[in-house]
Amino acid sequence: MMASTRSLLRTKSLISNLPRFSSNYKCLDVSVNNDNNITTVTLKRPPVNSLNLDLLSEISDVLTDLKKSKSPGMILTSSSDKVFTAGLDIMEMHKPDPERFKQFWYALQDVWMKLYGSPFPTAAAINGHAPAGGCLLAMCCEYRVMVQNFNIGLNETQLGIVAPIWFIKTMLNTISIRDTELALTTGRLFKTDEALAVGLIDEMATDKADALKKANAFFERFEMIPPIARAYTKDSLRGSDIEDLKKNREKDIQTTLSLITQPKVQQGLEFYLALLKNKKESAA
Ligand SMILES: CC/C=C\C/C=C\C/C=C\CC/C=C/CC(=O)SCCNC(=O)CCNC(=O)[C@H](O)C(C)(C)COP(=O)(O)OP(=O)(O)OC[C@H]1O[C@@H](n2cnc3c(N)ncnc32)[C@H](O)[C@@H]1OP(=O)(O)O
């Protein structure tokens, strides 16, 4: 084979392996670092990146693309300078239309299964608050770097709701059983330094640039590790949690819908929404 043909074929195979990202994302920026081919996925759904059906569907799509293209790794971050994500969009849970809620919850399950179980390594550069669903996304990643002076945690009980079992398993995969129980029952939000002390995050950063630099450095650990060995090992650790949800997916949707539509839970959400609004009014 002529050298020029070989090089053309090599170029073609490189091109076919490059991640193909839709340019139509409305709530995400997706960029690939030329130095290490790591993809940075930036959440951009102002004001607080709350996770609604649209945003979750886009995250799910990008995770599929990354897996197909055999990406060497992904960093999740936010375009906001104070919120990573405010968690699930409360408006999807307040007086929900049942059909829409089912789609919403299905999309959340999809994101969780794909992110928690991704064969490629993942890191979160947490450059703002990460309550509830925000903490969940960060914990799905394998490594967390968080900018100082923000909050992270599963605070569901503070809203009068209960973190689903797969949220809990994700925290148990991250911190101790004892710390998980204390954190969940009290709905504790940890400041960055407290999160580091308990192991909820791996490193602190001074700002977003520092967080991205440290997150990028994480991937260097895998330079000499065969990706297949890495992926199988991760699956051995996390796969059974994912299988449990796969088996109970429909039941999980139905149970969540029936819990969330309980009048007491709806009243709790209304009260919480009012608190958020009042906070703004009293600050003005
Ligand atoms: C007995 C059995 C019971 C029950 C079982 C019940 C259910 C079980 C089933 C389901 C479990 C569901 C699990 C849910 C997990 C979640 O993720 S719930 C969401 C939790 N999120 C939060 O608690 C965060 C709330 N937000 C904040 O604390 C602050 O907004 C934040 C610190 C993130 C940012 O602060 P700041 O920059 O000052 O912004 P504002 O507070 O001013 O907010 C700007 C506007 O955004 C609105 N907003 C904030 N968070 C959300 C949100 N999560 N969803 C929708 N909207 C949100 C806020 O109201 C402001 O709106 P406005 O501009 O006033 O219109």
The ligand as a MOL file (V3000), in Angstrom:
LIG
                    3D

  0  0  0     0  0            999 V3000
M  V30 BEGIN CTAB
M  V30 COUNTS 65 67 0 0 0
M  V30 BEGIN ATOM
M  V30 1 C -43.3320 11.0540 53.0760 0
M  V30 2 C -42.7070 10.5810 51.8200 0
M  V30 3 C -42.3080 11.6020 51.0680 0
M  V30 4 C -41.8500 11.8740 49.9820 0
M  V30 5 C -41.2290 11.3260 48.9020 0
M  V30 6 C -41.2670 12.3380 47.8580 0
M  V30 7 C -40.6400 12.3030 46.7570 0
M  V30 8 C -39.5960 11.3730 46.3150 0
M  V30 9 C -39.4500 11.5470 44.9120 0
M  V30 10 C -38.5560 12.2550 44.2980 0
M  V30 11 C -37.2790 12.7270 44.7950 0
M  V30 12 C -36.9470 13.9220 43.9850 0
M  V30 13 C -35.5410 14.3370 44.1460 0
M  V30 14 C -35.1800 15.5750 43.9050 0
M  V30 15 C -33.8030 16.0310 43.9440 0
M  V30 16 C -33.6400 17.5020 43.6170 0
M  V30 17 O -32.7210 17.8400 42.9450 0
M  V30 18 S -34.7680 18.5960 44.2370 0
M  V30 19 C -34.1040 20.1970 43.9290 0
M  V30 20 C -33.2820 20.6170 45.0960 0
M  V30 21 N -32.6340 21.8720 44.8420 0
M  V30 22 C -32.4340 22.7920 45.7680 0
M  V30 23 O -32.7980 22.6140 46.9090 0
M  V30 24 C -31.7540 24.0620 45.3440 0
M  V30 25 C -32.6580 25.2220 45.4070 0
M  V30 26 N -31.9770 26.4310 44.9600 0
M  V30 27 C -31.1080 27.1040 45.7250 0
M  V30 28 O -30.7800 26.7600 46.8400 0
M  V30 29 C -30.5260 28.3510 45.1230 0
M  V30 30 O -31.3220 28.6970 44.0310 0
M  V30 31 C -29.0590 28.2060 44.6590 0
M  V30 32 C -28.1390 28.1240 45.8710 0
M  V30 33 C -28.8780 26.9810 43.7650 0
M  V30 34 C -28.6750 29.4600 43.8270 0
M  V30 35 O -28.9260 30.6190 44.5850 0
M  V30 36 P -29.0080 32.0250 43.8210 0
M  V30 37 O -27.8880 32.1390 42.8720 0
M  V30 38 O -29.1330 33.0510 44.8840 0
M  V30 39 O -30.3080 31.9420 42.9190 0
M  V30 40 P -31.8370 32.0670 43.3770 0
M  V30 41 O -32.0670 31.2640 44.5930 0
M  V30 42 O -32.2180 33.4980 43.4070 0
M  V30 43 O -32.5740 31.3390 42.1740 0
M  V30 44 C -32.7140 31.9460 40.8830 0
M  V30 45 C -34.0240 31.4610 40.2860 0
M  V30 46 O -33.9620 30.0470 40.0830 0
M  V30 47 C -35.0210 29.4090 40.7650 0
M  V30 48 N -34.5730 28.0770 41.2380 0
M  V30 49 C -33.5820 27.8130 42.0740 0
M  V30 50 N -33.4190 26.4910 42.2280 0
M  V30 51 C -34.3520 25.9140 41.4430 0
M  V30 52 C -34.6900 24.5520 41.1640 0
M  V30 53 N -34.0370 23.5070 41.7200 0
M  V30 54 N -35.7040 24.3070 40.3310 0
M  V30 55 C -36.3700 25.3330 39.7540 0
M  V30 56 N -36.1040 26.6370 39.9710 0
M  V30 57 C -35.1000 26.9100 40.7990 0
M  V30 58 C -35.3850 30.3510 41.9060 0
M  V30 59 O -36.6890 30.1340 42.3650 0
M  V30 60 C -35.2170 31.7010 41.2220 0
M  V30 61 O -36.3690 31.8810 40.4120 0
M  V30 62 P -36.9410 33.3460 40.1360 0
M  V30 63 O -35.8390 34.0930 39.4400 0
M  V30 64 O -37.2920 33.9320 41.4740 0
M  V30 65 O -38.1390 33.1310 39.2740 0
M  V30 END ATOM
M  V30 BEGIN BOND
M  V30 1 1 1 2
M  V30 2 1 2 3
M  V30 3 2 3 4
M  V30 4 1 4 5
M  V30 5 1 5 6
M  V30 6 2 6 7
M  V30 7 1 7 8
M  V30 8 1 8 9
M  V30 9 2 9 10
M  V30 10 1 10 11
M  V30 11 1 11 12
M  V30 12 1 12 13
M  V30 13 2 13 14
M  V30 14 1 14 15
M  V30 15 1 15 16
M  V30 16 2 16 17
M  V30 17 1 16 18
M  V30 18 1 18 19
M  V30 19 1 19 20
M  V30 20 1 20 21
M  V30 21 1 21 22
M  V30 22 2 22 23
M  V30 23 1 22 24
M  V30 24 1 24 25
M  V30 25 1 25 26
M  V30 26 1 26 27
M  V30 27 2 27 28
M  V30 28 1 27 29
M  V30 29 1 29 30
M  V30 30 1 29 31
M  V30 31 1 31 32
M  V30 32 1 31 33
M  V30 33 1 31 34
M  V30 34 1 34 35
M  V30 35 1 35 36
M  V30 36 2 36 37
M  V30 37 1 36 38
M  V30 38 1 36 39
M  V30 39 1 39 40
M  V30 40 2 40 41
M  V30 41 1 40 42
M  V30 42 1 40 43
M  V30 43 1 43 44
M  V30 44 1 44 45
M  V30 45 1 45 46
M  V30 46 1 45 60
M  V30 47 1 46 47
M  V30 48 1 47 48
M  V30 49 1 47 58
M  V30 50 1 48 49
M  V30 51 1 48 57
M  V30 52 2 49 50
M  V30 53 1 50 51
M  V30 54 1 51 52
M  V30 55 2 51 57
M  V30 56 1 52 53
M  V30 57 2 52 54
M  V30 58 1 54 55
M  V30 59 2 55 56
M  V30 60 1 56 57
M  V30 61 1 58 59
M  V30 62 1 58 60
M  V30 63 1 60 61
M  V30 64 1 61 62
M  V30 65 2 62 63
M  V30 66 1 62 64
M  V30 67 1 62 65
M  V30 END BOND
M  V30 END CTAB
M  END
